[in-house]
């Protein structure tokens, strides 16, 4: 491991449970396997026996895309949203002009039913 914590991975290399295209180089054993230890990079949520509290039940709106053709998966994989919010600096991709992804995509803040 190179001594980088999950906050650094979440801000520079990962979003929405996967590596950003430009951050994939920072995965694997040589980098401490952040994909196994950091939620932003793909670590499954910690759950105790019978604990379902970390499963929000949120489901992306089927077939949603904004006026530019971006889907919820696109917002997540591009690092625009993660963990139910827009990533810092990506808030400009929200709101009416962008089809309100915050109302349609779980990673962008769509509430659970």
N, C-alpha and C positions, 0 to 999 in steps of 0.2 A: 504494500500500500504506500501511497505517496503522501499520506497525511491530509488528504482533502476530505471534508465532511459532506454529508448529504445536502446541506444548504448550498454549498458551492456547486454540486452536481445539479441541483434543482434550478439554480440561477444561470448555469452556463452550458450544461451538457444534456439535460433530460427534461421532459415534460410529459404529463399524462401517462406515466407508466412506461415510457419508452425513451430511447435516446433520440435526440435531435439529429438530423442528417450530418451536421458538422461536428457532433459530439461523440459519435460511435467509437472513435479511436480510444476513448477513455474508459472502455469497458474491459472486463476480463480479469484474470488472476493478477496480472502485473499492476492493475489499478485498484486492487482490493475487492473486486467483484461488486461494484455498486448496484448492479442489476439484481443482486440477492439481498442487499442491505438498505437500499434507498427507495422509498415508495415512488418518487418521481421517475426512477429509472426502471421500475418493474417489480420491486419487491411486493409480494402479496401482503395485504393488511394482516396485522397480528390479530388473532382471534383465540379466545379461550373456549373451553368446552361449552357449547350451547350459545355462544355469543354471536349474535347477528347484528349487533348495533353498528358495526362499521360498514354494513351493507345498506346503503341508503335506499335502494329500490328504484333509483332514478334510471330512466331509459331515454336515450336520445329520441327526438321526434323522427319517426320513420320518414325517409325521403326528403328531409329538410336540406336545403342549400341556400346560400345567399345569392344576391343578384349577380355575383361574379363566379358562381358555380362551386364555391367552397362548401364542403360538408362539415359535420361535427368532427369526423375523423381527420379532416384537413386541419381544422383549428387545433386539434390536439397534437398531431404529428409535426406541425409547423411551430409548435411551442407558443401559440397565441393564448392558449388556456391550459390550466392544470389545477387539479384539486378543487374544482368548483369556482374558479375565478380567472380573470384575465391575468396573464403574467405581466409584470411591470414593463411598461412601455408599449404594450399591445392593446391597451384599452381603446385605441382609436378604431379598432376593428369591431367594435360593439355598436349597439343602438340601431335605430330605424334604418339608417343608410346601409347597414350591413346585414339586414334581415333579422336583427335581434337574436344572435346566437345565444345570448344569456337566457333566453326563454325556451330554447330548443336543444341545447347541448349540455349534458351533465357537467363536463369538464369546465364549461364556461359559466356555470351557476344556475342551470335549470333546477328548480326545486323538485324534490322527490314528491310523488303523489301523496 
